[in-house]
Amino acid sequence: MSALPVVVIGAGPQGLAAAAHLTERGLDAIVVERGDAAGAAVAEWGHVRLFSAWPELTDAAARRLLEPTGWVAPSRGYPTGAEWVEGYLAPLAASLGERVRYATTVTGIARQGRDRVVDSGRAAQPFVVHTRDRQGVEGRIVARAVIDASGTWGLPNPAGADGFPALGETAAADRVSYRIPDDVSAFAGRHVVVVGAGHSATHTALRLADLARREPGTRVTWLLRRGSTGHTFGGGDADDLAERAALGRRAREVVDAGTVELVTGFRVAELASHGDTLSVHAEDGREIAGVAQVFALTGFRPDTSFLREVRIALDPTLDAVAGIAADIDPNIHSCGSVPATGARQLAQPEQDLFVVGAKSYGRAPTFLALTGFEQVRSVVAHLAGDHEAAARDELVLPATGVCGGAGGFDAEAGGGCCGAPTVLQLGSRPVSVG
């Protein structure tokens, strides 16, 4: 099987980095991307500025592949998603050339001639990656290994607090958005609700706060499910990522000033339509009326449907790779004190199948691009037989400045400290942070 390619699913930051490492080690790579261009998911939030700086947003093997083309690695500044694509992801994909196949969706992964049940001779069989293009034409790629870097962007969580859409949420689809808005001018003079406690929700609340300051009558209500603000405003001056710290400070300022009304312990149960407005109902009976738009920014979950015929080990709580779940569980801690996650931690029961990037974290809300770059470096070293390099820890992450524990879901104050970081501190998901 050594003559077969390694198939990488997704031409985002981690998928392209994996292909760069494979190419550098002389291994054949095929990258399968459902979008029409590299970084298609990043492009969808291209208007959002990352709070990781340029040096933290490029992979080492990718830089080595690009530099002979005359590309120069940006050394300073905080790009938007669109600038990240234009300045790095698109050139990297161009350097990989025909290794990247666009407008192609992976519909399934299996061992050749064997479904998930069959043991006999399983590991000796190559993988078969089933695909479908935009015209509906089906295909199969035979591979020695598969790296799933497909991310979680395609499956946002609903506003409903129990993990399913709230009553009326699906029917109100035209007034519910699961993305950070670019132009919010259409909501001038209206009441807008933001649901969520992460950085995407924070970005959205701040955009709407700017509108409220410019346009009298604009009302912004920010709903948190937890009973306290917890770490919504971040670690302040203790945060090594200056832009992330600034984001939290600005959010606290607009709440303290009353520009944004922050409501805690509000778990959405129903969105009821009243003509051109909605009312948002909580599980405890509270109601927020006269709402023109809801931005549900409550995180993402992985799509595991195309993995159903291979043997995978996912955490039953987070849908994260089982080998890393205990270190990233937000029920246990919020500081993200985790060691580097490499081939050993990411290994699946199905030999030579790896889930990397944001998808490896499942529903956990903490992820940085740097983490994904280290994952793929280690995984590719393992596939190349360089087990010393695969086991080596080359990851250094910026501190969050926050380590107060997740706290009780219903608590009005934060929980106890989750302990001093044992190795590293972790930041947040690249959808809004890099």
N, C-alpha and C positions, 0 to 999 in steps of 0.2 A: 504493500500500500504506500510505500514511501514515495513512489512516483506521482501519487495523486496530490491535488492541491489541498490547501486548507481553505475552507469557506468561511468568510467573515460576513456576518449579517449586520448591515447598517454602515453607511458611509458618513457617520458622525465623527466627533473628535476621537473616541476610543476605537471605533472600527477602522478608521484611516490610520491611526497610530499602530494598530495591530498589523495592518498590511505593510506599513513601513518597516516594522521590526522583522516580519516574515521575509520581506524582500532583501533586507540587509543580511539576513542569515542564509540567503540562497534558497529559501523555500517558496514554492509557488503559492500564490494567493489569488483568490477570487472574492471580491467584495460585492455583495448583492444589496442594492439600495432600492427601496420602494419609491422614493421620490425621484424627481427629474434632475436633481443636481446634488452635489456633495453638501452636507450640512443642511438638508432640507428642513429638519425639525428646528435647528437653530435659527434658520431664516424666518420661521414663523414668529419668533420673538426677537427679530432683528432690531426693533426699536428700543430694546432694553439694554442699559449699560451694565456690563458685568462689574463685580467688585473684586475680582481677581485681576491682577495686572498682567500685562502681556507675557512676561517671563514665566508665569505660572500656567499659561494657556497653550504652550507648544510642547510637543514631545521630542525627546532627544534624537531618536532614530529618524523621526520626520524631519527634523532640522538638518540632519546629516544627508538625507535624501534630497532636500530642497536646495541646500547651499550651492552645489555645483551648477544650478540653473541660474544663479545670480540673485536668487531670493535672499533677502536680508531679514533676519529675525527682529521684529520690533522689540525694543529694549525697555520701553517705558510707556506709561499711560494705561487707561482702562477702556478697552474697546466696547462698542455695542455688539450685539449678536451679529448684525449685518457686517460690521467691520471684521469680526472674527472669521466669518465665512470668506469675505473678500481677501483679507490679508493673510490667511493661513489655510483654511480648509479647502477652498477652491484650488489654490496652487498645488497643495499636496495631492489632491485627487488628480489633477492634471499630470503630475509627475508619475503617478501610479498608472496612468494611461488606461489601456484596455483591461487591466485587472479589475476595474470598477464597472459594474453593470447596473444601469439605472432603470427606473420604471419597472422594477421586477420585485414582486412580493413573494416572500418565503411562506409557503402554505403548510409545510410539514418537514420534519426531519425523522429519519428512521435508519436502522441498520439494513443493509441490502438483503432483501428476501426474508426479513424477520420483523415481526411486530414486537411490542414491548414484552410479551409473555415468554418468548423463546430464549432459553439459556444456551443451548448447544451451539458451540462455535461462534458465539456472538461477537466477542472482541476481535476475531479474525476477519470479520466482514467490514467493508468500508461503510461510511455513511452515505445515504442518498438524501439530498436536499431537494425537495419538491418546490417548484416555483410556478408563478403565473404572471404574464406580462399584461400591459394595459389593454391589449387586444383579446385577452382571455386565453392566449396560447400557453399551454402547460409545458413545463420542462423538468428535467432532472439533472442534478450535478452530483457526480460521485466524488467523495472527498475522504481524505485520510483523517481529518479532524474538523471540528466546527467550533468557531468562536462566536457566540451570540452577543452582539453589542447593539441590539435593536432598541435599547432604551425603554422608556415608559411614557413618552410624550403623547402617544396615541390613545392612552386610557386615563383621562383625568378622573379623579374621584368626584362623586356628586355632592350637592349641597346637603342632602339628607344625612343626618348625623349617624345613622346606623349602617352606613355603607351602601345603601340602596338609594335610588332617587327618592326624594321626598314626594309625598302625595302632590300631584299637580306639577311636579318639576318637568317631566317629559312634555306635558301639554303646553307648558310655558316656555318651550325651547327658544322661542324668538326673543325672550326677555331674560334669558339666563346665559351667561358666558363663562367659559372655563379657561380663558386666556387673559393675560395682562393687556389692557387696552392701549392703543396708540393714541388715537384722537378721541378725547372724551367730550368734545364741545357739544355733541348732541344731547348731553344730559344737563346742560345749563338750566338752572332754575328748577331742577327736578330732584327727587329723592332717590339716592342710589345706595344699595347695600353691598358690602363686601363681606364674604364669609371665608375665614381662614386665618391662620396665625403665622404663616411662614413668610418668606421674602417676597414671593409673588403677590401675596395679599398686601404686604407692606408697600411694595411699588405701586400697586393699584390705588391704595388709600391715599398715597401722597399725590398721585396724578389728579385724583378727584379733589383733594384738598386745595391744590393750585386752582382748579376750576372754581371751587367754592369761594375762594378769596377774590376771584375776578368777577364772578357772576352772582349777585345777591339772589337769595332764594334757593340756591343749591344746597342740598342737605346730604351729608355722607354719614352712614351708620356702619360701623365695623363690628362684626359679630365674631366672638371667640367661643369655641365649645368648652374650653376649660374654665374652671371657676376663678382663675386669676390670670393676670397678664403674663405670668411666668417669665419666659425669656423672649417675649415678643419684640422687645426693644434692643436685644443683643447685649454684647459685653462692653460697650462703650470704649473708653480709652484703653482697656486691656486687650482689645481685639487687634491682632496683628494685621488684619485687612482693614485699612483705613476707610475705604469706601463702604464696607459693610457696617463699620461702626457709625459712619456718618448717616447711613440709611436709618439705623435705629434711633439716632438722636433726632433726626427730622421727624420720624414717626411720633416720638414722645412729645415733641414740641406741638405738632398739630392736634394731638389729643389733649394736651394740657391747655392749649388755647381754646379748645371747644370747637375748632374747625371740623374735627371728626369726632363723632360720638362713639365711644368704645363701650360695647356691651359684653360682659363675660357670662359664661355658663349658659349660653344660648345655643341649644341643639335643635337644628331645623327639622321639623316634622312635616310641614305642609307649605306649599306655595299656592295660594288661592287667587284666582283671577277675578278682578272687578273692573271690567271694561278695559281701559288702557293702563291700569295699574295692577300691582300685586299686593297681597298682604302675606307677610312671612310669619308663620306660626311655630312656636317652640314646643318641645315635648312637655314643658311645664305649664303650658297654656298662655304664655306671653305672646303678644302680637305686635308686629310692626307694620303699619298700614301705609298706603299711598306710595308704594315703591314702583319706580319706573323701570329699574334694571337691577338684576342681581349678578354679582361677580362671584362665582363659587370657585375659590382657589384653595382647595383643601388637599392638594397633593395628587399623586399619581399611583398607578398600580401596573405591574407588568402583565404583558400578554403571554401566557404560557400555552395557548391553544395549539400552536404548531410544534410544541415539544411533547405532545401527548403519547407518541410512540417510542420515546426514548426514556431511559431511567434517570430521573433527576431527584435531587434531595433539596427541597425548599422548606424553609421554616414555616410551621403551620400558622404562626401569628403574622409574620411580615411578608410572606411570599419572597423573602430574600434567600440567597444561597445559604444553606444550612450552616456551612462552615464559618460564616462571619456574622450570623444573626445575633448571637449573644452580645457582641461588641457594639452593635448599632441600634439595639432595641430602645426606642424612646420611652417605653414604660419603665426602664431601669435607670437610664441616665440621659442627660442632654448634652454633656460636654464632648461626646464623641472620642473618648480616650481609647483609641484602637491602634493595634499594630498594623503594619502594612499587610494588605491582602494580596497574596500571590497565588501561584499555581496550587500549592498545597491546600490553602484554605478554600480555594474555588473549585477544587476537584469534585466531579460528579460521579455517581455510581456508574454512569456510562463513560467508559474510558475515552479520553481525548475529546470530550465535549465540555466546553467552558462557557459560563454566563458571566459577562464582565460589564463594567460601566454602571450607569444608574440602575440598570435592570438587576444587577447582582444585589442591590440594596432593597429590591422589592418596593414595599410601601414606606420604608424608613425615609425620613425627610432629610438626611444628611449625606451630602456627596460633593466632592470637588473633582474637577478635571484631573488634577494631579494624582488623585487616588486611582483613577481609571488608567492613566498612563503607566503607573507602576504595575497595575494589574496585568496589562497586556505585555509589558516588558517581561515579567516573570513567566507568564503563560507561554509566550513564544519561545523563551529560553528553554522551558520544559519540553516543548514540542520538538525543538532542535537537538535535544539530548544534552543540553548544557545545564545539568542539575545544580551545579554550584551557583551559577548565575540566577537560576530560578529561585533558589533558596535565599539569595542575598536580599537585604532590605536597603533600598536606595531612596526611600520616601522621606521627605521632610515637609510637614504641613504647617501652615500658620496657626497660631492659637486663636481660639474663639473668644477668650475672655469670659466665657460662661461655663460654669460647672456647678450648677445648683441642684441637679437632679430633676427628673421630670415632675415630681410632685404628684399628689392625688388628683385624679381627674375632676373631682368635685370640690377640691380644696380651694379656699379663697386666698391662700398664700402658697408660695412655692414650697417644694419638698426639701428634704435634706440633701446635703452634698453627696454627689455620687463618687466622691473620692478623687484623690489627685491623679492626674493622667499617668498611666503606667508607661506609655511610650510616646504617643502623639496625640495631638488635638485635631479634630475634624471640623470642617466648615460645612457649607450647604450645597444643595443641588444646583447644577449648572444652568438650569432653566433661568435663574435670575442672578446667578453669582459667578459662574465660571467653573 
